[in-house]
Amino acid sequence: MYIIKVKGVAKIPDYVQLRDSSFTLLAYFRVDRPGKALEKVGLGEKVDEIMEIVNNMPFGKIQKIDI
């Protein structure tokens, strides 16, 4: 699974994209509201782990994660 942190501009907030190994979009959510989107894809119990990665990664970089 891959994670990308996208910097928002002006009134558009920061977002996170989760993609599978084929780079298909699995989840797209605001950095400050991850819960609902992650629950939809079955990662509700991994919210804290995913958000720790998101908070420590730079904007615009793709990072491979194993969850």
Backbone as CSV, one residue per row, in Angstrom:
resi,resn,N_x,N_y,N_z,CA_x,CA_y,CA_z,C_x,C_y,C_z
1,MET,0.852,-1.165,0.000,0.000,0.000,0.000,0.902,1.233,0.000
2,TYR,0.463,2.269,-0.674,1.223,3.518,-0.757,0.408,4.647,-0.143
3,ILE,1.130,5.616,0.410,0.475,6.768,1.034,1.112,8.041,0.474
4,ILE,0.278,9.018,0.178,0.724,10.304,-0.368,0.053,11.415,0.431
5,LYS,0.833,12.366,0.864,0.313,13.512,1.608,0.354,14.725,0.676
6,VAL,-0.812,15.338,0.451,-0.952,16.435,-0.504,-1.226,17.735,0.241
7,LYS,-0.422,18.746,-0.027,-0.561,20.056,0.618,-1.693,20.840,-0.021
8,GLY,-2.594,21.331,0.807,-3.683,22.170,0.321,-3.217,23.596,0.103
9,VAL,-4.004,24.349,-0.642,-3.687,25.765,-0.873,-4.925,26.599,-0.563
10,ALA,-4.684,27.782,-0.045,-5.757,28.711,0.311,-6.812,28.035,1.185
11,LYS,-8.039,27.880,0.689,-9.117,27.288,1.488,-9.210,25.772,1.337
12,ILE,-8.378,25.189,0.484,-8.391,23.737,0.290,-7.475,23.108,1.341
13,PRO,-7.988,22.177,2.145,-7.184,21.586,3.221,-6.178,20.545,2.707
14,ASP,-5.279,20.129,3.599,-4.328,19.071,3.291,-5.075,17.742,3.205
15,TYR,-4.669,16.891,2.266,-5.307,15.595,2.062,-4.287,14.470,2.049
16,VAL,-4.788,13.256,2.248,-3.975,12.049,2.174,-4.647,11.091,1.199
17,GLN,-3.833,10.436,0.375,-4.328,9.405,-0.523,-3.708,8.077,-0.115
18,LEU,-4.516,7.043,-0.050,-4.033,5.676,0.144,-4.259,4.942,-1.159
19,ARG,-3.220,4.274,-1.664,-3.313,3.556,-2.930,-2.774,2.139,-2.760
20,ASP,-3.315,1.207,-3.544,-2.850,-0.177,-3.462,-1.615,-0.372,-4.341
21,SER,-1.145,-1.622,-4.460,0.074,-1.907,-5.215,-0.070,-1.606,-6.708
22,SER,-1.294,-1.576,-7.228,-1.543,-1.195,-8.622,-1.754,0.313,-8.763
23,PHE,-1.605,1.010,-7.671,-1.762,2.465,-7.569,-3.207,2.916,-7.755
24,THR,-4.151,2.020,-7.479,-5.568,2.365,-7.504,-5.919,3.072,-6.200
25,LEU,-6.664,4.152,-6.287,-7.046,4.919,-5.110,-7.973,4.104,-4.211
26,LEU,-7.572,3.932,-2.948,-8.379,3.219,-1.965,-9.134,4.182,-1.065
27,ALA,-8.440,5.238,-0.638,-9.053,6.214,0.269,-8.438,7.585,0.019
28,TYR,-9.238,8.606,0.198,-8.836,9.998,0.024,-9.502,10.760,1.151
29,PHE,-8.702,11.331,2.064,-9.292,11.969,3.234,-8.475,13.162,3.692
30,ARG,-9.154,14.048,4.409,-8.484,15.202,4.994,-7.595,14.738,6.138
31,VAL,-6.482,15.407,6.310,-5.541,15.044,7.366,-6.203,15.135,8.736
32,ASP,-7.099,16.087,8.921,-7.736,16.273,10.226,-8.993,15.419,10.430
33,ARG,-9.406,14.635,9.405,-10.605,13.781,9.521,-10.401,12.420,8.840
34,PRO,-9.545,11.570,9.389,-9.255,10.308,8.719,-10.243,9.179,9.006
35,GLY,-10.936,9.214,10.116,-11.731,8.096,10.614,-12.710,7.463,9.655
36,LYS,-13.638,8.231,9.123,-14.714,7.690,8.295,-14.174,7.028,7.017
37,ALA,-13.239,7.663,6.346,-12.689,7.131,5.099,-11.923,5.832,5.339
38,LEU,-11.181,5.773,6.423,-10.420,4.564,6.717,-11.323,3.417,7.146
39,GLU,-12.408,3.733,7.828,-13.365,2.693,8.206,-14.017,2.070,6.968
40,LYS,-14.299,2.885,5.948,-14.921,2.389,4.722,-14.068,1.347,4.010
41,VAL,-12.739,1.477,4.094,-11.842,0.532,3.420,-11.318,-0.546,4.361
42,GLY,-11.889,-0.618,5.574,-11.524,-1.672,6.508,-10.275,-1.413,7.318
43,LEU,-9.849,-0.159,7.404,-8.651,0.182,8.168,-8.972,1.021,9.399
44,GLY,-10.189,0.939,9.880,-10.615,1.727,11.030,-9.790,1.494,12.271
45,GLU,-9.308,0.262,12.479,-8.514,-0.051,13.664,-7.057,0.397,13.517
46,LYS,-6.657,0.831,12.332,-5.274,1.257,12.071,-5.140,2.773,11.939
47,VAL,-6.165,3.519,12.334,-6.163,4.982,12.186,-4.948,5.604,12.867
48,ASP,-4.679,5.227,14.107,-3.562,5.829,14.846,-2.226,5.540,14.173
49,GLU,-2.041,4.324,13.717,-0.793,3.930,13.059,-0.602,4.696,11.748
50,ILE,-1.657,4.794,10.959,-1.588,5.509,9.684,-1.350,7.001,9.912
51,MET,-2.039,7.580,10.873,-1.882,9.010,11.124,-0.504,9.350,11.688
52,GLU,0.118,8.440,12.400,1.488,8.666,12.879,2.434,8.767,11.680
53,ILE,2.238,7.897,10.698,3.041,7.938,9.474,2.789,9.238,8.728
54,VAL,1.510,9.611,8.580,1.132,10.831,7.861,1.743,12.067,8.523
55,ASN,1.667,12.156,9.822,2.174,13.323,10.536,3.685,13.464,10.445
56,ASN,4.393,12.367,10.214,5.858,12.410,10.151,6.416,12.454,8.733
57,MET,5.561,12.414,7.729,6.058,12.424,6.351,5.901,13.798,5.708
58,PRO,6.787,14.132,4.749,6.690,15.425,4.065,5.575,15.420,3.025
59,PHE,5.149,16.604,2.633,4.130,16.743,1.590,4.723,16.363,0.234
60,GLY,3.882,15.778,-0.616,4.278,15.507,-1.986,5.137,14.279,-2.193
61,LYS,5.425,13.520,-1.172,6.243,12.311,-1.299,5.353,11.081,-1.235
62,ILE,5.723,10.058,-1.988,5.020,8.776,-1.955,5.812,7.849,-1.055
63,GLN,5.117,7.225,-0.135,5.786,6.328,0.802,5.061,4.975,0.815
64,LYS,5.837,3.904,0.719,5.250,2.565,0.778,5.094,2.178,2.246
65,ILE,3.900,1.652,2.592,3.655,1.213,3.958,3.125,-0.215,3.925
66,ASP,3.417,-0.959,4.983,2.917,-2.320,5.126,1.948,-2.368,6.290
67,ILE,0.669,-2.480,5.962,-0.367,-2.542,7.006,-1.221,-3.754,6.757
